[in-house]
Amino acid sequence: MTHEGKSSFWVDLVDDQGRQLESLAIERGPVRVASALGTTSAGKYILEVEADGPWNIQIEQPRLTSAPQKISFSGENDAVTSLFELSSGLKKISMTHQGRKANS
């Protein structure tokens, strides 16, 4: 999701009955963000967008059958990895961060 405005950018997933299911973005200013969610219910959904400038949303629906067994990921800012598969059993995940501490 990208937003080129200067103020609020909100994106909510809403079902066909008007119920908010998930907030996908709550941001300010120009941003590029990603969000992942899973649903087990087939149906019709709506993206409710509030923005003060141009925005773009790309939706992908990956399938587990096409998921590689990746072992590393990298990126900047908010990001969502591509779909990946893990074998069963206990896993250890290591992460590093080379950026600045966020302001409180």
RAQUI-V29774 format. One record per residue. SS is DSSP state (A for helix, B for strand, O for the rest). BURIAL is 1 if it has 16 or more other C-alpha atoms within 10 Angstrom, else 0. Layout:
BEGIN
[[SS,BURIAL] [SS,BURIAL]]
END
This chain:
BEGIN
[[O,1] [B,0] [B,1] [O,1] [O,1] [O,0] [O,0] [B,1] [B,1] [B,1] [B,1] [B,1] [B,1] [B,1] [B,0] [O,0] [O,0] [O,0] [O,0] [B,0] [B,0] [B,0] [B,0] [B,1] [B,1] [B,0] [B,1] [B,1] [O,0] [O,1] [B,1] [B,1] [O,1] [O,1] [O,0] [O,0] [O,0] [O,0] [O,0] [O,0] [O,0] [O,0] [O,0] [O,0] [B,0] [B,0] [B,1] [B,0] [B,0] [B,0] [B,1] [O,0] [O,0] [O,0] [B,1] [B,0] [O,0] [O,0] [O,0] [O,0] [O,0] [O,0] [O,0] [A,0] [A,0] [A,0] [O,0] [B,0] [O,0] [O,0] [O,0] [O,0] [O,0] [O,0] [O,0] [O,0] [O,0] [O,0] [O,0] [O,0] [O,0] [O,0] [O,1] [B,0] [O,0] [O,0] [O,0] [O,0] [O,0] [O,0] [O,0] [O,0] [O,0] [O,0] [O,0] [O,0] [O,0] [O,0] [O,0] [O,0] [O,0] [O,0] [O,0] [O,0]]
END
